[in-house]
């Protein structure tokens, strides 16, 4: 089930995007213990948090690309 999540700095004038709001649509993520079609509350937030903490490694390709775009480190 699709789920959206807004970080605490979303739309905040002094965020890392200069107050801009960023919508990211991309690859799905899932919880291996949840049945298909069920909702896992907080899953998207947890995936983002694990990416930021480096716990996903190569399993967060989309988030890595978004991070490089936002921080202007694309190359």
N, C-alpha and C positions, 0 to 999 in steps of 0.2 A: 504494500500500500504506500502511495506517495506521502511524504511527510515534509513539511518545511520547517526550517529552524532559523531564527535570527539571533546573531550573537549580541552580546551586551552593548557593543559599540555601534550597532546598526543605525545609520542615520545621524550619529553623533558628530557634530561639526569638527571635532578634533580627532576623529578616527584616522587610521592609517591611509584612508582613501580621501582625506580632505572633506569628509562629510558625505561623500557619495554613497549611494546604495548599490550593492552588487547582487545580482541574481545569478546563481549558478545552477544550470540544468545539465545533468550528465548521467554517467553510469549509475546503475542501481547498486545498492548495497543490501545485504540481507543478513539475517541472524541464522546461523546454521541449525539452531534448535527450534526455530519457529516454523510453523506450517505455512505453506505458500498461501498468500492472500490475507494473512493475519498482520496486525499492526503491533510493532514493538515500540512502545513509548520511549522517547529519548534516544532512539538508535542513531538518528542523523547527528545529533549533538555529540554523542559518544564517538562516532566515526571521525568527526572533525577534531575532537579533543585528542584522540589517539594519533591522528595525523600530525597535529601540532607538536605532540610529545615525541614524535619519531617512532611510535610503536607499530606503525603499519608497514614501514619499509617500502618495498616495491609494489605493495598492494594498493597504493593510493595514487595511481598515475594521474587521474583527472585532478585531484586536489593538489598534486605537485605542480601541474601545469598552471592551475589557477594561482597558486602561491607565487610562482615565478613571474606571471603576468602582472599581478598586483604589486609585487616588489620591484618590478622593472628589471628582472634578471633573466629575461628570455634571451636566448642566443643561439 
